[in-house]
Amino acid sequence: MDAREADAPGRAAGIIAASRRLIAFTGAGVSADSGIPTFRGAGGIWGEYDERHLELGFFARHPAEAWETIRNIFYAFTMTVEPNDAHRVLAAWERDGILDFIVTQNIDGLHRRAGSTRVAEFHGSCDELACMSCGRRVGAALVSLDVLPPRCPCGGVYKPGFVFFGEGIPPGAYRASMEAAERADACLVIGSTGTVYPAASVPREVKARGGAVIEINPEPSEFTGDIVDVFVRSGAADAMRALDVLVRQLRRAPA
């Protein structure tokens, strides 16, 4: 067993309970227990669909074709799935002053639906659509996807409010993410492969500033052998339920 895995839950809980500025950095794995498939790897979504349909240029030229894929991947089920215990524990930690901030690569909106409010959605969200002509923004649940592409009252095509290939990161989300990383003394990575940049620079910034990095993942990631201090080999919901018990026990214990 790697030294990073020895007594991993107990060591992770100790770091979390002692942290003054803990942030969470979440990827697709945090939503796996909600039934949302990951994008890459075994069983990933891109094994079934054409990634070009999420390129900004392709979308502008062929919005109906792109929207067919987008609807199947993101809106056929994403709007009806529920947060799992990993999302709920993080929301409870925010309310109880254990967690400072969440930076998520996910676009499913589940952190906010679970009750988290201090969240930077690094790649945007499915929950909102934006008109490519007039810039109007509207909740996705208010727009019918029966006829594609969906259109704004001005006649322009609605685009999902998440970041496409070839599109820049929302400046507000990027700024909030990096500010959180700069003030953090610990980072809890959950379900991220560590391969997508610039998002993956967030845990690395925490480590570079002397903070501890805890990782929860079923398998090692690009972070594991490089910046991770404690590796919890587990799915997100199981690990977060266990950590919640341990952290709360430590916080109740007398100093």
C-alpha positions as CSV (number, residue, x, y, z in Angstrom):
1,M,0.0,0.0,0.0
2,D,1.2,3.5,-0.9
3,A,2.0,5.6,2.2
4,R,-0.6,8.1,1.1
5,E,-3.3,5.5,1.6
6,A,-2.3,4.3,5.1
7,D,-5.1,5.2,7.5
8,A,-6.3,7.6,4.8
9,P,-9.8,8.4,6.3
10,G,-8.4,9.2,9.7
11,R,-5.5,11.3,8.4
12,A,-7.8,13.1,6.0
13,A,-10.3,13.9,8.8
14,G,-7.5,15.3,10.9
15,I,-6.4,17.7,8.2
16,I,-10.0,18.8,7.5
17,A,-10.9,19.3,11.2
18,A,-7.7,21.4,11.7
19,S,-8.1,23.4,8.6
20,R,-9.0,27.1,8.8
21,R,-9.6,27.6,5.0
22,L,-10.6,24.3,3.4
23,I,-11.7,24.3,-0.2
24,A,-13.1,21.4,-2.3
25,F,-12.2,20.8,-5.9
26,T,-14.7,18.5,-7.6
27,G,-14.9,16.7,-10.9
28,A,-17.2,14.3,-12.6
29,G,-16.7,11.6,-10.0
30,V,-18.5,13.5,-7.3
31,S,-21.7,13.2,-9.4
32,A,-21.3,9.5,-10.3
33,D,-23.4,8.3,-7.4
34,S,-26.2,10.6,-8.7
35,G,-26.2,8.6,-11.9
36,I,-24.4,11.0,-14.1
37,P,-21.8,9.2,-16.2
38,T,-18.2,10.5,-16.5
39,F,-17.0,11.9,-19.8
40,R,-13.8,9.9,-20.3
41,G,-12.5,6.5,-19.3
42,A,-14.5,3.3,-19.1
43,G,-18.1,3.9,-19.8
44,G,-17.5,7.6,-20.5
45,I,-20.0,9.6,-22.5
46,W,-17.6,10.4,-25.3
47,G,-17.5,6.8,-26.3
48,E,-21.0,7.3,-27.8
49,Y,-21.0,10.9,-29.1
50,D,-18.9,13.2,-31.3
51,E,-16.9,15.7,-29.3
52,R,-17.0,18.1,-32.2
53,H,-20.7,18.9,-31.3
54,L,-19.4,20.8,-28.3
55,E,-17.0,22.9,-30.3
56,L,-18.1,26.5,-30.5
57,G,-17.5,26.8,-34.2
58,F,-19.4,23.6,-35.0
59,F,-22.3,24.8,-32.8
60,A,-22.5,28.1,-34.7
61,R,-22.6,26.4,-38.1
62,H,-24.8,23.4,-37.2
63,P,-26.8,24.4,-34.1
64,A,-29.6,21.8,-34.6
65,E,-27.2,18.9,-35.0
66,A,-25.2,20.0,-32.0
67,W,-28.3,20.6,-29.9
68,E,-29.4,17.0,-30.6
69,T,-26.3,15.7,-28.9
70,I,-26.4,18.3,-26.2
71,R,-30.0,17.4,-25.3
72,N,-29.2,13.7,-25.2
73,I,-26.1,14.1,-23.0
74,F,-27.0,17.0,-20.7
75,Y,-30.8,17.6,-20.7
76,A,-32.4,14.2,-21.1
77,F,-31.6,13.4,-17.4
78,T,-29.4,16.0,-15.9
79,M,-32.3,18.3,-15.0
80,T,-34.0,15.5,-13.0
81,V,-31.1,13.9,-11.1
82,E,-30.7,14.6,-7.4
83,P,-27.6,15.5,-5.4
84,N,-26.0,12.6,-3.6
85,D,-24.5,12.4,-0.1
86,A,-21.1,13.8,-1.3
87,H,-22.9,17.0,-2.5
88,R,-25.0,17.1,0.7
89,V,-22.1,16.7,3.1
90,L,-20.2,19.5,1.3
91,A,-23.2,21.8,1.6
92,A,-23.5,20.9,5.3
93,W,-19.8,21.6,5.8
94,E,-20.3,25.1,4.3
95,R,-23.2,25.8,6.6
96,D,-21.2,24.6,9.7
97,G,-18.1,26.6,8.9
98,I,-15.9,23.6,8.0
99,L,-15.7,24.3,4.2
100,D,-14.8,27.7,2.8
101,F,-15.5,27.3,-0.9
102,I,-16.1,24.8,-3.7
103,V,-14.5,24.9,-7.2
104,T,-16.2,22.5,-9.5
105,Q,-15.4,21.4,-13.0
106,N,-19.0,20.0,-13.3
107,I,-21.8,21.7,-15.2
108,D,-24.7,19.7,-13.6
109,G,-25.6,22.3,-10.9
110,L,-25.8,19.6,-8.2
111,H,-23.7,21.5,-5.7
112,R,-26.1,24.4,-5.7
113,R,-29.1,22.1,-5.7
114,A,-27.7,20.5,-2.6
115,G,-27.5,23.9,-0.9
116,S,-24.0,25.0,-1.4
117,T,-23.8,28.8,-2.1
118,R,-20.0,29.5,-2.1
119,V,-19.4,27.8,-5.5
120,A,-17.4,28.6,-8.6
121,E,-18.7,26.7,-11.6
122,F,-15.4,26.7,-13.5
123,H,-17.0,25.5,-16.7
124,G,-20.4,27.1,-16.3
125,S,-23.7,25.3,-15.9
126,C,-26.5,23.5,-17.7
127,D,-29.0,25.3,-15.6
128,E,-28.8,28.5,-17.8
129,L,-29.1,29.2,-21.5
130,A,-27.7,32.3,-23.3
131,C,-28.8,33.8,-26.6
132,M,-26.0,34.0,-29.1
133,S,-27.5,37.1,-30.7
134,C,-28.7,39.4,-27.9
135,G,-27.1,37.8,-24.9
136,R,-30.4,37.2,-23.0
137,R,-30.0,34.6,-20.2
138,V,-32.8,32.3,-19.1
139,G,-33.2,29.3,-16.9
140,A,-32.9,26.1,-18.9
141,A,-36.0,24.6,-17.3
142,L,-38.1,27.5,-18.8
143,V,-37.2,26.6,-22.4
144,S,-38.7,23.8,-24.4
145,L,-36.2,21.5,-26.2
146,D,-38.9,19.7,-28.2
147,V,-37.9,21.8,-31.3
148,L,-34.2,22.3,-32.0
149,P,-32.4,24.5,-31.8
150,P,-34.2,26.4,-29.1
151,R,-34.6,30.1,-29.9
152,C,-34.7,33.3,-28.0
153,P,-37.7,35.7,-28.5
154,C,-35.3,37.8,-30.6
155,G,-34.8,34.9,-33.0
156,G,-31.3,34.0,-32.0
157,V,-30.2,30.5,-31.0
158,Y,-29.9,29.7,-27.3
159,K,-26.5,28.1,-26.3
160,P,-26.1,26.2,-23.0
161,G,-24.5,28.2,-20.3
162,F,-21.5,25.9,-20.0
163,V,-18.0,26.3,-21.6
164,F,-17.6,24.8,-25.1
165,F,-14.3,23.6,-26.6
166,G,-12.7,26.8,-28.0
167,E,-14.4,29.1,-25.5
168,G,-12.8,30.9,-22.6
169,I,-13.4,30.2,-18.9
170,P,-15.9,32.7,-17.4
171,P,-13.7,35.4,-15.9
172,G,-15.7,35.6,-12.7
173,A,-15.5,31.9,-12.0
174,Y,-11.8,31.8,-12.8
175,R,-11.1,34.8,-10.5
176,A,-13.1,33.3,-7.6
177,S,-11.4,29.9,-8.0
178,M,-7.9,31.3,-7.9
179,E,-8.7,33.6,-5.0
180,A,-10.1,30.6,-3.0
181,A,-6.9,28.6,-3.9
182,E,-4.7,31.5,-2.7
183,R,-6.3,31.7,0.7
184,A,-6.8,27.9,1.3
185,D,-4.7,25.9,3.7
186,A,-6.1,22.6,2.5
187,C,-7.8,21.3,-0.6
188,L,-10.1,18.3,-0.9
189,V,-10.1,16.9,-4.4
190,I,-13.1,14.7,-5.2
191,G,-13.5,12.8,-8.5
192,S,-11.3,14.7,-10.8
193,T,-8.8,13.1,-13.2
194,G,-6.5,16.2,-13.0
195,T,-6.2,16.3,-16.8
196,V,-8.2,19.4,-17.7
197,Y,-6.6,22.8,-17.5
198,P,-6.7,25.5,-16.4
199,A,-9.1,24.0,-13.8
200,A,-6.5,21.5,-12.6
201,S,-4.2,24.3,-11.6
202,V,-6.4,25.0,-8.5
203,P,-5.2,22.2,-6.3
204,R,-1.7,22.7,-7.5
205,E,-1.9,26.3,-6.4
206,V,-2.9,25.2,-2.9
207,K,0.0,22.8,-2.7
208,A,2.5,25.4,-4.0
209,R,1.5,27.7,-1.2
210,G,2.1,25.0,1.4
211,G,-1.4,23.6,1.8
212,A,-2.3,20.0,2.2
213,V,-4.1,18.1,-0.6
214,I,-6.5,15.2,0.1
215,E,-7.8,13.2,-2.8
216,I,-11.0,11.0,-3.0
217,N,-11.1,8.8,-6.1
218,P,-11.7,5.2,-6.9
219,E,-8.4,5.2,-8.9
220,P,-5.3,7.4,-8.9
221,S,-5.4,10.6,-11.0
222,E,-2.8,13.0,-12.4
223,F,-2.7,14.6,-9.0
224,T,-2.1,11.5,-6.9
225,G,1.6,10.9,-7.3
226,D,2.5,14.5,-7.6
227,I,0.7,16.7,-5.1
228,V,-1.5,14.5,-2.9
229,D,-0.7,14.0,0.8
230,V,-3.6,11.6,1.6
231,F,-5.3,9.4,-1.0
232,V,-8.7,8.0,-0.1
233,R,-9.4,5.2,-2.6
234,S,-13.2,5.3,-2.7
235,G,-16.3,6.6,-4.4
236,A,-17.3,10.1,-3.4
237,A,-20.5,9.4,-1.5
238,D,-19.1,6.6,0.6
239,A,-16.0,8.5,1.5
240,M,-17.8,11.7,2.3
241,R,-20.3,10.0,4.6
242,A,-17.4,8.4,6.5
243,L,-15.3,11.6,6.6
244,D,-18.3,13.6,7.9
245,V,-18.6,11.3,11.0
246,L,-14.9,11.5,11.7
247,V,-14.5,15.2,11.2
248,R,-17.5,16.0,13.4
249,Q,-16.1,13.7,16.1
250,L,-12.7,15.5,16.0
251,R,-14.3,18.9,16.1
252,R,-16.3,18.0,19.2
253,A,-13.3,16.6,21.0
254,P,-11.7,18.8,23.6
255,A,-8.5,20.6,22.6
